[in-house]
Amino acid sequence: MGNKDYNEERYQKVRLGAWIGIIGNVLLAVIKGGVGFIANSRALVADAVHSASDVVGSIAVLVGVRAAKRPPDQDHPYGHGKAESVTAIIVAVLLFFVGLEIAFNAIEAFFEPIDVPKVVAIYAVFFSLVVKELMFRIKLHLGKKYNSEALVTDAWHHRSDAYSSAAALLGIGAAIIGGALDIQWLVYADPLAGVFVAVLILRMAWKLGSQSIHNTLDHVLHDEDTEEMRKKAAGVEGVEKIDEFLAREHGHYVIIDIKVAVDPKITVEEGHRIGKCVKEALVDDYVQDVRVHINPYEEPGG
């Protein structure tokens, strides 16, 4: 598959993943928010807010992957691949503030009279768990297959929501049992679950944000990650030696800067041909561009 065809397929699949997230999260946010309000469950309302934040995250993925798809231009000669990393940072920051808001609301509940949640809240949480796990698996698969950092980040956002739903389930269940058995302190398991959900969200936001910030900075792949690439370049006819090899991650693709040594007696045209062959040997679905510099080969000790 050519690089252009792969990029188009990648865009369509990542776009599909983002739309799955938008539709699924709108559905879950409405159901959990409505049921949480009716059933007097702070944990379920907090979980609904988490799902609503995922909608914004999925929209950010759509915007980011569309920007990353644009070809290089005069202002961005290396392309727009880092747009997805920037998008992932936005999602992580959003997730962090959502976590803080949920934590504050849940803590406030400990200082107020509290109503026992209704049983219907448990059914809503079960439904959320199933849908969230399906969304996580689909988007993680697409994100890894098409090397989309933003989609992988959004997938883990769904997994954190599944964890929060599980915590909400425990809290709601304990609160209902506490109300039925007249164990007053157990009723506070519902807002306690809300606090636990918030901690999970904050932890996930920190982890994803740190990784995304790291990926926006120019850093080269380690030698063990580029061994096959080096072998391809060294195997090109006319290449005597690789003087320097730097492979930089640029969002979902890689850009290579390579210096190869060739026979100093060949013509400029022949040197250009060798450089072109090196580039053709290295460019694939993930290597977007190769910058080849030709050096004259010097015999050791010469």
Backbone torsions as a table, in degrees:
resi	resn	phi	psi	omega
1	MET	NA	132.3	179.8
2	GLY	-70.0	161.3	-177.8
3	ASN	-61.0	-39.7	-179.2
4	LYS	-65.7	-44.5	179.6
5	ASP	-63.8	-40.2	179.6
6	TYR	-63.5	-43.9	-179.0
7	ASN	-62.2	-37.7	179.1
8	GLU	-68.3	-44.0	177.8
9	GLU	-62.0	-43.0	180.0
10	ARG	-59.8	-46.0	-179.4
11	TYR	-59.3	-45.1	-177.8
12	GLN	-64.7	-41.6	-178.2
13	LYS	-70.3	-42.2	179.0
14	VAL	-66.6	-37.9	176.7
15	ARG	-61.5	-41.9	176.9
16	LEU	-59.7	-44.4	179.0
17	GLY	-60.2	-40.7	179.8
18	ALA	-65.6	-40.8	179.8
19	TRP	-68.0	-34.9	174.7
20	ILE	-59.1	-42.4	178.7
21	GLY	-64.6	-42.4	-178.3
22	ILE	-64.3	-51.3	-177.6
23	ILE	-64.5	-45.9	-178.9
24	GLY	-63.0	-41.6	-176.8
25	ASN	-74.6	-33.5	174.7
26	VAL	-61.5	-44.8	178.7
27	LEU	-59.8	-48.0	-177.7
28	LEU	-67.7	-40.6	-178.7
29	ALA	-62.2	-42.5	-180.0
30	VAL	-66.3	-46.9	-178.1
31	ILE	-64.5	-50.6	-176.9
32	LYS	-68.4	-37.6	178.9
33	GLY	-64.6	-45.9	179.9
34	GLY	-65.4	-47.0	-179.9
35	VAL	-66.6	-40.0	179.8
36	GLY	-61.4	-40.0	178.7
37	PHE	-67.6	-45.6	-179.1
38	ILE	-67.4	-37.4	-174.9
39	ALA	-89.9	4.1	178.4
40	ASN	59.8	41.4	-178.9
41	SER	-114.3	110.2	176.5
42	ARG	-66.3	-36.2	-179.9
43	ALA	-62.3	-40.5	-178.9
44	LEU	-72.8	-37.2	175.9
45	VAL	-63.8	-42.1	177.1
46	ALA	-60.8	-40.7	178.6
47	ASP	-65.0	-35.6	177.9
48	ALA	-66.4	-40.5	176.9
49	VAL	-62.0	-39.8	177.7
50	HIS	-60.4	-44.4	178.6
51	SER	-64.5	-38.8	178.5
52	ALA	-63.5	-37.1	178.1
53	SER	-65.9	-30.5	177.3
54	ASP	-64.8	-30.0	177.6
55	VAL	-61.6	-47.3	178.8
56	VAL	-62.1	-40.1	178.9
57	GLY	-61.6	-41.9	-180.0
58	SER	-68.3	-35.9	175.7
59	ILE	-64.3	-40.4	177.5
60	ALA	-62.1	-37.4	176.9
61	VAL	-62.4	-43.7	178.6
62	LEU	-58.1	-47.0	-179.7
63	VAL	-64.2	-43.6	-177.9
64	GLY	-65.4	-44.8	-177.5
65	VAL	-70.2	-30.0	176.5
66	ARG	-67.9	-41.7	177.9
67	ALA	-66.7	-40.4	-178.8
68	ALA	-66.3	-24.6	-178.8
69	LYS	-73.1	-23.2	-176.9
70	ARG	-61.6	140.8	-178.9
71	PRO	-72.2	164.2	176.8
72	PRO	-57.7	148.3	175.8
73	ASP	-136.6	-172.4	-175.5
74	GLN	-63.7	-37.4	-179.6
75	ASP	-81.8	-23.1	-178.4
76	HIS	-131.7	71.7	-175.7
77	PRO	-62.8	-21.3	179.3
78	TYR	-95.0	9.2	178.9
79	GLY	89.8	-171.8	-175.0
80	HIS	-119.1	25.9	-175.1
81	GLY	-59.1	-29.8	-177.2
82	LYS	-75.9	-5.5	177.8
83	ALA	-59.0	-34.7	179.6
84	GLU	-68.8	-36.9	178.5
85	SER	-66.0	-40.8	177.6
86	VAL	-62.9	-41.4	177.3
87	THR	-60.4	-42.5	179.7
88	ALA	-61.9	-36.5	177.6
89	ILE	-64.6	-42.7	179.0
90	ILE	-60.1	-43.9	178.8
91	VAL	-61.4	-42.7	-178.8
92	ALA	-64.9	-42.1	178.7
93	VAL	-63.7	-43.5	177.6
94	LEU	-58.8	-44.7	-179.8
95	LEU	-60.9	-38.6	-179.4
96	PHE	-63.1	-46.3	-178.6
97	PHE	-69.7	-33.5	174.8
98	VAL	-62.4	-42.1	178.1
99	GLY	-60.1	-43.3	178.5
100	LEU	-62.6	-44.2	-178.8
101	GLU	-62.2	-43.7	179.2
102	ILE	-63.7	-40.9	-179.6
103	ALA	-61.9	-46.9	-178.9
104	PHE	-62.5	-43.7	-179.5
105	ASN	-64.5	-39.9	-179.5
106	ALA	-68.7	-39.9	-179.9
107	ILE	-65.1	-38.3	178.6
108	GLU	-58.7	-31.4	-176.8
109	ALA	-64.1	-24.8	-179.5
110	PHE	-69.7	-16.7	-177.1
111	PHE	-108.4	14.4	-179.2
112	GLU	-129.1	157.6	171.7
113	PRO	-61.4	142.6	-174.6
114	ILE	-126.6	139.5	177.6
115	ASP	-95.7	146.9	178.2
116	VAL	-72.5	130.7	178.4
117	PRO	-63.0	151.9	177.1
118	LYS	-85.9	156.1	-175.3
119	VAL	-60.8	-29.3	-177.7
120	VAL	-58.9	-24.9	179.0
121	ALA	-61.6	-34.6	-179.7
122	ILE	-65.0	-40.0	179.4
123	TYR	-63.1	-39.7	179.7
124	ALA	-64.4	-38.6	179.9
125	VAL	-67.5	-42.1	177.7
126	PHE	-58.5	-45.0	178.8
127	PHE	-60.8	-43.0	179.4
128	SER	-62.3	-42.4	-180.0
129	LEU	-58.8	-45.5	-178.7
130	VAL	-64.9	-48.4	-178.0
131	VAL	-64.0	-43.8	-178.5
132	LYS	-63.8	-40.2	-180.0
133	GLU	-66.1	-39.4	176.9
134	LEU	-63.2	-44.5	179.4
135	MET	-63.5	-41.0	178.7
136	PHE	-59.6	-49.1	-175.6
137	ARG	-65.9	-41.3	179.7
138	ILE	-64.4	-48.1	-175.7
139	LYS	-72.8	-34.0	177.0
140	LEU	-66.1	-40.8	178.3
141	HIS	-61.2	-48.2	-179.8
142	LEU	-65.9	-40.7	-178.9
143	GLY	-63.3	-42.8	179.6
144	LYS	-72.5	-40.7	-178.4
145	LYS	-63.8	-38.9	-176.7
146	TYR	-107.3	16.7	172.9
147	ASN	52.2	47.3	179.5
148	SER	-104.5	106.2	-179.4
149	GLU	-62.9	-40.6	-178.5
150	ALA	-63.7	-39.6	-179.3
151	LEU	-71.0	-38.1	176.5
152	VAL	-63.8	-43.2	177.8
153	THR	-59.7	-43.7	-179.6
154	ASP	-67.9	-32.8	177.0
155	ALA	-63.0	-45.1	178.7
156	TRP	-67.5	-26.5	172.2
157	HIS	-60.1	-41.6	177.1
158	HIS	-65.6	-40.1	179.7
159	ARG	-63.9	-39.2	177.6
160	SER	-63.7	-33.7	177.1
161	ASP	-68.4	-35.2	176.8
162	ALA	-66.1	-41.0	176.1
163	TYR	-61.6	-42.8	-178.8
164	SER	-66.1	-34.6	177.0
165	SER	-66.1	-38.3	177.8
166	ALA	-64.2	-42.2	177.9
167	ALA	-64.7	-39.9	178.2
168	ALA	-63.0	-38.6	179.1
169	LEU	-60.4	-45.1	179.0
170	LEU	-64.0	-44.5	-178.7
171	GLY	-65.1	-44.4	179.7
172	ILE	-64.5	-44.4	179.6
173	GLY	-60.5	-44.6	180.0
174	ALA	-65.0	-39.6	-179.8
175	ALA	-65.5	-39.6	178.6
176	ILE	-65.1	-42.6	177.4
177	ILE	-63.1	-41.9	178.8
178	GLY	-61.4	-39.6	178.5
179	GLY	-67.9	-39.8	-178.8
180	ALA	-68.0	-35.9	-177.5
181	LEU	-96.9	3.9	-179.0
182	ASP	58.5	41.1	173.9
183	ILE	-101.7	97.2	-168.2
184	GLN	-61.7	-41.6	-176.5
185	TRP	-66.0	-26.3	-179.0
186	LEU	-72.1	-22.4	177.9
187	VAL	-62.1	-29.2	-178.9
188	TYR	-77.7	4.2	175.4
189	ALA	-65.4	-27.2	179.5
190	ASP	-65.0	-55.6	176.4
191	PRO	-66.5	-29.3	176.5
192	LEU	-62.2	-39.3	176.0
193	ALA	-63.5	-34.5	176.7
194	GLY	-62.1	-40.7	177.4
195	VAL	-64.5	-43.1	179.7
196	PHE	-62.0	-41.5	176.5
197	VAL	-58.0	-44.2	-178.9
198	ALA	-61.5	-41.9	178.8
199	VAL	-62.4	-42.3	177.6
200	LEU	-61.0	-42.4	-179.2
201	ILE	-64.8	-45.3	-179.5
202	LEU	-62.8	-40.9	179.4
203	ARG	-63.8	-43.9	179.4
204	MET	-64.7	-40.8	179.7
205	ALA	-62.3	-42.8	179.5
206	TRP	-63.3	-44.6	-178.4
207	LYS	-63.9	-49.0	-177.9
208	LEU	-69.2	-39.2	179.0
209	GLY	-63.8	-43.0	179.6
210	SER	-61.2	-44.2	-179.8
211	GLN	-65.5	-40.5	-178.3
212	SER	-68.6	-39.6	176.9
213	ILE	-62.9	-41.8	177.5
214	HIS	-58.5	-40.0	-176.4
215	ASN	-75.3	-18.3	177.1
216	THR	-79.8	-17.5	178.5
217	LEU	-85.0	144.0	178.5
218	ASP	-68.2	117.0	175.3
219	HIS	-142.2	146.1	-175.6
220	VAL	-93.1	154.3	175.1
221	LEU	-72.2	149.4	179.6
222	HIS	-72.0	161.2	-176.7
223	ASP	-55.6	-40.5	-178.1
224	GLU	-66.2	-24.1	179.5
225	ASP	-82.9	-17.5	-176.5
226	THR	-112.1	8.8	-175.8
227	GLU	-57.6	-45.5	-179.4
228	GLU	-65.4	-38.0	178.3
229	MET	-63.0	-43.5	179.2
230	ARG	-61.5	-40.5	179.7
231	LYS	-63.3	-40.4	178.1
232	LYS	-61.0	-46.0	-178.8
233	ALA	-66.0	-43.4	-178.9
234	ALA	-66.1	-24.8	-178.1
235	GLY	-82.2	-5.3	179.0
236	VAL	-71.2	132.8	-179.0
237	GLU	-61.6	129.7	179.7
238	GLY	102.6	-15.7	178.1
239	VAL	-83.1	117.5	-179.7
240	GLU	-88.1	-33.9	-175.1
241	LYS	-163.5	149.2	172.1
242	ILE	-98.3	113.1	-178.9
243	ASP	-80.3	-35.2	-178.7
244	GLU	-154.9	141.2	-179.8
245	PHE	-142.5	114.4	178.7
246	LEU	-126.5	120.8	177.3
247	ALA	-112.9	115.0	-176.4
248	ARG	-107.2	132.3	173.9
249	GLU	-76.3	130.4	-179.9
250	HIS	-129.5	77.7	-174.2
251	GLY	75.2	-123.2	-176.5
252	HIS	-90.6	1.1	178.6
253	TYR	-132.0	176.3	-175.2
254	VAL	-120.2	141.5	173.5
255	ILE	-117.8	130.7	-175.8
256	ILE	-110.9	133.9	169.3
257	ASP	-112.8	120.5	-175.5
258	ILE	-134.4	138.5	173.9
259	LYS	-114.6	120.4	-180.0
260	VAL	-117.4	143.5	178.5
261	ALA	-97.2	134.1	179.1
262	VAL	-128.7	168.7	178.1
263	ASP	-56.1	122.0	-177.2
264	PRO	-67.4	-11.3	-176.1
265	LYS	-91.1	-7.5	-179.3
266	ILE	-77.4	165.5	-179.6
267	THR	-77.1	163.7	176.6
268	VAL	-60.4	-39.9	179.7
269	GLU	-61.4	-41.7	179.3
270	GLU	-67.3	-38.8	176.9
271	GLY	-62.8	-39.2	177.8
272	HIS	-64.6	-39.4	179.8
273	ARG	-63.0	-41.8	179.1
274	ILE	-63.3	-43.6	178.7
275	GLY	-60.8	-39.2	178.4
276	LYS	-65.4	-39.7	178.5
277	CYS	-65.8	-36.8	177.4
278	VAL	-62.8	-44.2	179.6
279	LYS	-62.8	-45.2	-179.7
280	GLU	-63.0	-32.6	-179.7
281	ALA	-71.2	-26.5	-173.6
282	LEU	-98.2	-31.0	-176.9
283	VAL	-68.6	128.1	175.7
284	ASP	-148.3	-158.4	-176.9
285	ASP	-61.1	-32.2	-175.5
286	TYR	-104.5	-22.5	176.6
287	VAL	-92.0	106.9	-174.0
288	GLN	-79.4	-38.8	-176.4
289	ASP	-151.9	152.4	178.6
290	VAL	-132.7	124.4	176.5
291	ARG	-102.9	112.1	-175.1
292	VAL	-105.0	129.4	174.8
293	HIS	-115.3	130.2	-177.6
294	ILE	-97.9	125.2	175.8
295	ASN	-113.4	151.0	172.7
296	PRO	-73.8	136.1	-179.1
297	TYR	-78.1	133.4	177.6
298	GLU	-116.5	129.3	177.8
299	GLU	-63.2	140.4	177.5
300	PRO	-56.2	128.3	180.0
301	GLY	81.1	2.0	-177.6
302	GLY	-82.9	NA	NA
